[in-house]
Amino acid sequence: MSDIFKDVSDFESRLGLPSGFYEGLIKEDDWSFVIKISALFEAASTHLLSVRFRAPEVESELAFLEQANPRNGKIVLLEKMDAIYKDQANFLTKLAGLRNQLAHKIENVNFNFPDYISNLDKHQLKSFVAWAGHGVIDETEFKGKKVTRHDLVTNNPKMSIWVTAAEVLACMNLDIQGMEVKMKMEAFGWYQSITS
């Protein structure tokens, strides 16, 4: 798990965020957590796209693409470019949807996960556990007890999203590192000779 957080820390640096930004998100109130972690993914998606397009000069323009537009948003582009997996794309899309629910009505500033979860029907709760707990294994030990993913996610939704988000951010960072290696190899003409 510590390797994941090293990659998250590296991504923080790439984005110009203060050290420990991600770690501090878990301490935020639930509304601020969702808004800030969503903003982090918007920036991370923009940066990854600029690297994938090999066009850092258009990063500020890419920032204006919608994150979760189902036809041409950042998430769709990243998935089509194989920069993120389908489950990761689903996580980012659902997170962006939750963020939109909270950001567009100021009265949602008092949002909290326990109330949110208590208002979900059986189908919605199953969907929430699937996306919010994507990074959580089916059964684990938590605070000295064996717990299922369902119980862990429903009783600790913010932590589950935080862990899942770390996994997605780490994968995005690794994709960037892979692209950087590929570009260096191409610059030296090695790529063609070892991949053909």
C-alpha positions in Angstrom: 0.0 0.0 0.0 2.9 2.4 0.7 4.0 2.2 -2.9 0.5 3.5 -4.0 0.9 6.5 -1.7 4.4 7.2 -3.0 2.9 7.4 -6.5 0.1 9.6 -5.2 2.7 11.9 -3.6 4.6 12.0 -6.9 1.4 13.0 -8.7 0.8 15.8 -6.1 4.2 17.1 -7.1 3.5 16.9 -10.8 0.3 18.9 -10.2 2.0 21.5 -8.1 0.1 20.6 -5.0 1.5 21.0 -1.5 3.1 17.8 0.0 0.5 15.9 2.0 -2.5 17.4 0.1 -4.0 13.9 -0.6 -3.3 12.7 2.9 -5.2 15.7 4.3 -8.3 15.0 2.3 -9.4 12.3 4.6 -9.7 14.8 7.5 -12.1 17.1 5.5 -15.8 17.2 6.2 -17.7 15.0 3.7 -18.8 17.8 1.4 -15.4 19.3 1.2 -13.8 15.9 0.7 -16.0 15.1 -2.4 -15.5 18.6 -3.9 -11.7 18.5 -3.4 -11.1 15.0 -4.4 -13.1 15.6 -7.6 -11.1 18.7 -8.3 -7.9 16.7 -7.9 -9.2 14.1 -10.4 -10.1 16.9 -12.9 -6.5 18.2 -12.7 -5.0 14.7 -12.8 -7.1 13.7 -15.8 -6.1 16.9 -17.6 -2.5 16.3 -16.9 -2.6 12.7 -18.0 -4.4 13.7 -21.3 -1.7 16.3 -22.1 1.0 13.7 -21.5 -0.9 11.1 -23.6 -1.4 13.6 -26.4 2.3 14.6 -26.0 1.1 18.2 -26.0 1.8 19.9 -22.6 1.2 23.2 -24.3 -2.5 22.5 -24.5 -3.0 21.4 -20.9 -4.8 24.6 -19.9 -7.2 24.2 -22.8 -7.8 20.5 -21.9 -8.8 21.7 -18.4 -12.0 23.1 -19.9 -13.2 19.7 -21.2 -16.0 18.3 -19.0 -14.7 15.5 -16.8 -17.6 13.1 -17.2 -19.3 14.0 -20.5 -20.4 10.6 -21.8 -19.5 11.4 -25.4 -16.3 13.4 -25.2 -15.3 14.0 -21.6 -11.9 13.5 -20.1 -12.8 10.1 -18.6 -14.1 8.8 -21.9 -10.9 9.9 -23.7 -8.6 8.4 -21.0 -10.5 5.1 -21.2 -10.4 5.0 -25.0 -6.6 5.6 -24.8 -6.2 2.7 -22.4 -4.9 5.1 -19.8 -7.5 4.0 -17.3 -9.5 0.7 -16.9 -13.3 0.5 -17.2 -13.8 0.1 -13.5 -11.6 3.2 -12.9 -13.6 5.1 -15.5 -16.8 4.1 -13.7 -15.3 5.3 -10.3 -14.4 8.7 -11.8 -17.7 9.1 -13.5 -19.7 8.2 -10.3 -17.5 10.5 -8.3 -18.0 13.4 -10.7 -21.7 12.8 -10.6 -21.7 12.9 -6.8 -19.6 16.1 -6.9 -22.1 17.7 -9.4 -25.0 16.9 -7.1 -23.2 18.6 -4.2 -21.7 21.6 -6.0 -24.8 22.8 -7.9 -26.9 23.3 -4.8 -25.3 25.2 -1.9 -27.7 23.7 0.6 -25.8 20.5 0.1 -22.9 22.0 2.0 -24.0 19.9 5.0 -23.8 16.6 3.0 -22.6 13.7 5.0 -22.1 10.1 3.9 -24.2 8.4 6.7 -27.3 10.3 5.7 -26.5 9.8 2.0 -26.2 6.0 2.4 -29.3 5.8 4.6 -31.3 7.3 1.7 -30.1 4.8 -0.9 -32.4 2.0 -2.0 -31.0 -1.6 -2.3 -29.9 -1.2 -5.9 -28.3 2.2 -5.3 -26.5 0.9 -2.3 -25.1 -2.0 -4.3 -23.9 0.4 -7.0 -22.4 2.7 -4.4 -20.4 -0.2 -2.8 -19.2 -1.3 -6.2 -17.8 2.1 -7.3 -16.8 3.6 -4.0 -15.2 0.4 -2.9 -13.6 -0.6 -6.1 -10.2 -0.4 -4.5 -11.2 -2.4 -1.5 -10.8 -6.2 -1.5 -13.9 -8.5 -1.0 -13.0 -9.4 2.6 -10.4 -7.8 4.8 -9.4 -7.3 8.4 -10.3 -3.9 9.7 -9.8 -2.8 13.3 -9.1 -6.4 14.3 -12.3 -7.9 12.7 -12.9 -9.6 9.4 -15.3 -7.5 7.3 -16.8 -7.7 3.9 -16.4 -5.0 1.2 -20.0 -4.1 1.6 -19.8 -3.6 5.4 -16.5 -1.7 5.1 -17.8 0.6 2.4 -21.1 1.3 4.0 -19.6 1.9 7.4 -16.6 3.9 6.2 -17.5 5.4 2.8 -15.1 8.3 2.9 -12.2 6.1 3.7 -13.2 3.6 1.0 -13.4 6.3 -1.6 -10.1 7.7 -0.4 -8.4 4.3 -0.8 -10.0 3.7 -4.2 -9.0 7.2 -5.3 -5.4 6.5 -4.2 -5.3 3.4 -6.4 -6.7 5.2 -9.4 -4.3 8.2 -8.9 -1.3 5.8 -8.6 -2.3 4.0 -11.8 -2.6 7.3 -13.6 0.8 8.3 -12.3 2.3 5.0 -13.5 0.8 5.6 -16.9 2.6 9.0 -17.1 5.9 7.4 -16.0 5.5 4.8 -18.7 4.8 7.5 -21.3 7.9 9.4 -20.2 10.0 6.3 -20.5 8.6 5.6 -24.0 9.3 9.2 -25.1 12.8 9.0 -23.8 13.4 5.8 -25.7 11.9 7.2 -28.8 14.2 10.3 -28.5 17.2 8.0 -28.5 15.8 5.8 -31.3 15.7 2.8 -29.0 12.0 2.2 -29.1 11.8 1.0 -32.6 14.8 -1.3 -32.3 13.5 -3.1 -29.2 9.8 -3.2 -30.0 9.8 -4.3 -33.6 
